[in-house]
Amino acid sequence: MDLISIFSIFGLAFLIKESDGPFDIMSKLRNYLMINRLVGVFFYKLLSCFFCVGCHAGWIVYFLYNKDYNLKYFIVWTLAGGAISLIMDALLNKLHSNSIEISNLNDFSPEE
């Protein structure tokens, strides 16, 4: 597993879970799946968890990335995809919260 596959897994997970996509395609697809009477609860739970979406992104990237398929590596890529997505999401949230704190400090002006 190299750096390109790691970023591919997170990019696919982020596209599915967070991004609206061009012309709001992903947003409309997520909304359609969640309001569906038969599978709406399943997709709501699936799309609210970065680990779950990352697991599915992991096996999708595994099938796109490799020519020879093996069940052992399928399981490893699936679990690694979940872990990669969870770690990258936590890292982005931490960076985002730090940038908000810094911008709040810049807005502070001492009274004269």
Secondary structure, 3 states (H helix, E strand, C coil): CCHHHHHHHHHHHHHHHCCCCHHHHHHHHHHHHHHCCCCHHHHHHHHCCHHHHHHHHHHHHHHHHCCCCCHHHHHHHHHHHHHHHHHHHHHHHHHHHHHHHHHHHHHCCCCC
